[in-house]
Structures are given as C-alpha cells and as structure tokens.
Amino acid sequence: MSPLKEVIDSIHAQVAKIEDDLKGTRDFAKEQMTIRKKAFSIIEDVFKRHDATALDTPVFELRDTLMGKYGEDSKLIYDLAYQVPDFKAVYVLTKLLDDLNIGDYEVKLNHRKLLDGMLEICGVPPEKFRTIYSSINKLDKQFFE
C-alpha cells in the first residue's frame, strides 16, 4: 500500500469516528438557512419584548460540565426537567407561535396543581382527586364523535 493511500485511509477513518461521535448534528441548505434566520429573528424579537436576555452557549455542552463549572444554584442553568412553566413562559410561547405565523395551534398544560385548583373550585373532596386524575388520564385514549 502506498503512503498516500495510507494517509487517505487514515483520514477517512478519523472522519468516520468524528461522524459517529457527533450523531444528531446536521447541515442546513441555503433555503433552510433563510427560513431558520427569519424564525430566529422573530423568536429573538418576542423574547426581547418580554425582557429576556440573550445567552450564547456552545451547541454541545454536557450537563455535568455546566454543573461543575457553575454549580447547581447558578442562574445560568435552567433545567426544564425540574420546572413547572409559569404563566409568563406559556404566554411567551403563545406569542412566539403567533409571530411565527405557523397557523392554528393548541397549547396543552399538564399541571397537577392547576387541576387540583379546578377540582377544589368545583367542590370535589381531595380524597377523590386521585380517581379523577386516573379518569382524566384515560380521556385522550378514548374516541369521541
């Protein structure tokens, strides 16, 4: 095998390894970038109107790295897995969807405290909440005319 062929094969192997490590990434075509830029412009505008601050972070960042760097209490880390969105977050989401002009949409909230409040207002005793939750959970699996 020629030295040039060995170098080329080595490069191909390295590229394949990098591609394996970066699963889930993709490139965007010119037409897609035009749409993305317009969408991001609208999104940035909505967030600015609602006093959001821009934050530029790397595309790839491990949570463990951030936690080690800034710590659990840092205001720079917002972990949606452990938050219940407040009204303002839902409001900003609807403004975004409106401004992006994507057509009709439906926002669904799954929040136990919201449901607790509605059941309480309706006069349902707390010991029946669990049974009602179970029934409500099954509703989306039923077909209605």
Buried (B, 14 or more C-beta within 10 A) or exposed (E): EEEEEEEEEEEEEEEEEEEEEEEEEEEEEEEEEEEEEEBEEBBEEBBEEEEEEEEEEEEEEEEEEBEEEEEEEEEEEEEEEEEEEEEEEEEBBEBBBEBBEEEEEEEEEEEEEEBBEEBEEEEBEEEEBEEBBEEEEEEEEEEEE
